[in-house]
Amino acid sequence: MESHPLSPQDEQSIETLRRWIGACKPGRMTFFGGAGVSTESGIPDFRSSNGLFKQQFDYPPEAIVSRTFFLEHPHKFYDFYCERMIFLDARPNQAHRKLAELERQGVCQAVVTQNIDGLHQSAGSRNVVELHGSVHRNHCVECGRFFSVDDVLRGHADAADGVPRCPCGGVVKPDVVLYEEPLDEAAIEAAISAIETSDVLVVGGTSLNVYPAAGLLRCFRGEHLAIVNLAPTPLDRQADLCIAAPLGKVFDF
């Protein structure tokens, strides 16, 4: 993990957040996370200075991960997707592990994540709301047959055009939310339910610039809102705590 010296104010804020979590009533804490949760596991984010969207490709990354591009250029989509968005060697970091522990202790009722890597589940969290889907779920667009992420990688490697296909002939699509696609209604409802019923909401590793996901935070009516992010966010003024520190350090207790 990259070294990030903490200011005295951040150190104090971290201790305050830990006290809030320790005093939280059972099942009244929710964690809302973004790409910054997984950067400490070696998965690049999207919008930072070194993020995926700042790199140069034949097409803008935002265009490649759109539904239109997937339908019109599935071979180019899969080249990008398999090489840049699947990280099966990544392992949960301290933040993932601590959140799973807090769930086992009955404190954290849910993790609401914008990530698609499945690392929260790998760490042991059970109630994970995946707003943007998961690389681990894939289905045929024609018959609906399920395919694992290994099936997709194998199909990409074996197909002459690099496009994984079902035995029925249909193209396999990852269950990830692409640009131009709506969020899953059930995921939205589960996220809103968790946020609305929380006393402590910890927002971590997200710029809060991606909508509609970021808009769900408007549903919070609890006691303490903490934002843990290395860069400022549009909601900082509404937060009770803003901590510019790596999540692994914040959740190392």
N, C-alpha and C positions, 0 to 999 in steps of 0.2 A: 504494500500500500504506500502510495506517495506521501512523503512527510508533509504535514500541514500544521505549523505551529499555531496554537490557540491563544487568543487574547484572553486577558483576565476576565473580561466580560463574558466571553464564550464559555470559559471554564465555569463561571458562576451560573450561567444559564443552563449548562448541562446538568449541574447539580440540582438546580430547580426542577428541570424536567424529570430527572430521576425521582425526585421527591413526589412530584405529581403522579407519576406512574406507580410508585410504591403505595401511595395513599388512595389510588383509584379503586372504586368499588368493583366487585367481580363483573366481568363482561361489559365494562363501560369505557373501554379504550379501543380506538380504531387507528390503524396505520394506513395512510394513503401515500403510495410511493410511485416514483418514476424511474427513469433510466439511471439516475445517479445511485440508486440502490445497488445496481449490478456492476457499476464501473469498478468497484473494488474486487470484483470477481474476474476482472479482465475483459468484460464486455463493453465495447465502446458505446457512448451515448450518441445522440443525434445532433444536438444544437450547440454544444460547447465549441471552443475554438479548434479543438481536434476531433470534433464529432463527425459522424458519418455524412451529415448534410453539408459539411464544409469541404469535403473531399471532391476531387474532380473525376467524373465518369463521362461516358459517351452521352448519357442523358442525365438530367437533374435527378437526384435520388428521390425527391418528392414525387416526380413523375413516374419513376420506375415502380414505386410502391403504391400505385393507384389502381383502381379496378379497371379503368380503361386500358392502361398499359398491359395489365395482366391478360386481358381479353385479346388485345391486338398483337402483343409481342410476348407470348408466354415463354418462349425460349430465352429471351433476354431477361425477362423477369426472374426466371429460375436461376440463371447464371448469377445474378446479383443476390438473390434471396439465399441461395445455398452457400455462397461464399462470404456474405457480409452480415447475415442475420441469424444464422444458426451457430451456436457455440456449445456443442455437446461436451466439451472438455471442461467447461466452466464449473466451478464448485461454489456452494453457498459460502458467504462471508459472515463476519461476526454479526452484522445487522440481521441477516436472514435467520441465523441461529438464535439470536436473542428474541426475536419476534416469535419464533416457534416455541421457545421456552415460556414466554409470557402467555401464549395461548394455552399451553399445558397447565400453567399455574392458574388459569381461569381469569386472567386480567384482560388480555387482548381478545376481543370478540371476533375481529376480522382484519384481514389484510386486503386492502383494495389496491390493486396494482395496474399500472399502465404497461408493465413489461410482459413479454411473451416468452420468456426463457424457462419458466417453470422452477426457478431456483427456490422460491418460497416453499413449494411443495417438497422439493428435495431436502430442505432443511427440517421439514417436519410439520410445517403449518398445514392445517386441514381446511380451515374456512378461508379460502383465498378467492377473491372476486377478480377475475381477469377481464378488465374492461376492453382490452384490445386483443383478446384471444390468446392462443398458444401455438408455438411451433410444433408441439407434441400431438396436436390434433389436426387431421387433414381428411378431406372427403372428396369423393368423385362428384363433379358438378352434374353428372347425368343420373347416376343411380343412388348416390348418397353413401356408398360403401366407405368405411373408415380405413385410413392408412396412418401408420405411425411415422414419426420423423425419420426413422431409419429406412422405411419404405420409400419415402420421398427422396432421400439422398441417394439410395440405390437406383431408383427410377431415373433420377437426373443423370447419374453416371452412366447408366446402361442405354438410355434412349438415344437414338441417333441425333435427335434435335434437342436433347436435354430436357424434355418435358415429361414428367412422370404421368403415366396414364393407368387407368383402371383396366382390368380384363374386359370390361364392357366397351372400352374404347374412349370413355370420357376422360377429360383432363382432371387431374387431381389438384384441388385448391387447398392451400393452408387455411386453417381456421383462425386467421389473423385479420383484424379489421384494417382494410386498405383505405387509402384516401378515396373519397366518393362513396364510402359505405357507412351505414349507420352503426352505432354501437348496439350490442345485443340488449334487448329490452329487459330480459331477466337479470342480466348483469347490472344494468342501471338501477333496477329496483332493489337488488341486494345491496348495492353500494349506498344508495340513499337511506335504506333502512339502518345500516350500520352507522353511518355518519349521524343520522338524526338521533339515534339512541345512545350516543357516546357522551361522556363527560370530558374525556381527554381525547383530542384528535391530534395525532402527530403526522405532519406532512413532510416527507423526506425525499431528497434526490430528484426534484422535479422543478422545472422552470415555471410551471403553472401557466404556460402559454398555449397548451393544447386543449382545444375545446371539441366536444362538449365535456370531456372528462373533468377539466379544472372547474367547470361551472357547478359540479356536484358539491363542492365545498360550501356553497351558499346555504346548503341544508343544515349545516352545523349550528346548533343552538346550545352547546354544552358550556362547561366552565373554562376549559383551557385549550387554546389552539397554539401549537408550537410548529414552526417551520424550520426544518434543518436542510440547508442548501448552501453550497459554496458561493453561489451568486444570488443577488437580490431577486425577489419575485414580486409580481404585481399585488400580492396579498399581504406583503410584509406589514403594512400599516394596520391591518386588521388582526394581526397575530399578537398573542400575549408574550411569545418568545420567538426571536429569530436567531438561529445559531448557524454561523458560517464555519462548519466543521464536517469532516468526513463522518458518515453514518456509523462506520465501524467503531470510531472513538466514542461517539455519543452512546452507543448501545453496548459498550464494553463494561458491563456491571453485572 
